[in-house]
């Protein structure tokens, strides 16, 4: 991807994030939150939570023969590169079924051959690194409101970007703010997050899905999710970068945006239950023409 040379330099916030999240590879450290009174099923809902995570990825390749090498080729000489990311996940319950999430993040390092030469790059976490030196920024800041569509509830374990407690089994949820679209769509349990699963870019999410994001993987927008015990339907609209893989988003969504809809259905073909997801998307923006190219 194109790597922008803009953004704030390393700040005390970045140093604090690193101190909070010492531990490589990926490490998730929950902090206990004060609880409200128990719900109907005896589950005490969290009123706030803090989680931190740090990931360091070092990769190398030996020298190899190459008949041709250009500026966008994988360099044939021996190489080694390291990337590092540290994130804090802050959540607070504002009112019944109303939650706010804030996620400051710091990233730095580099990828092999300046992240060139491989169509499916071997370090998926390098997408968050826009500069070699450690840089702090705000990754997520959004509100989530849930409405019950039935009396039944289900238990929810506390984790990053999710307060523990209970939620309606049938519900309507609205999320608005700055977020990672991949936190809500195409939630593949086997290969979704390069920090804890497969690192190859080609194995993250659906390879054909050109999801909206800036250089670091985040965007602005909103989504609506309708969940039923036997299916789920979610749809959203989000801002696209002003230029491919750029750091700045186009805020006029009448000119540029990404629309998507996903249907999720349970399947029981194997002993372990699974899910089938059908995802459709449309990106509207100023972009190159493959026919002309």
Secondary structure, 3 states (H helix, E strand, C coil): CCCCCCCCCCCHHHHHHHHHCCCCCCCEEEECCCEEEECCCCCEEECEEEEEEEEEEEEEECCCCCCCCCCCCCCCCCEEEEEEEEEEEEEEEEECCEEEEEEEEEEEECCHHHHCCCCCCCCHHHHHCCCCCCEEEEEEEEEEEEEECCCCEEEECCECCECCEEEECCEEEEEEEEECHHHCCCCCCCCCCCCCCCCCHHHCCCCCCCCCCCCCCCEEEEEEEEEECCEEEEEEEECCECCCCCCCECCCCCCCEEEEEEEEEEECCCCCCEEEEEEEEEEECCCCCCCCC
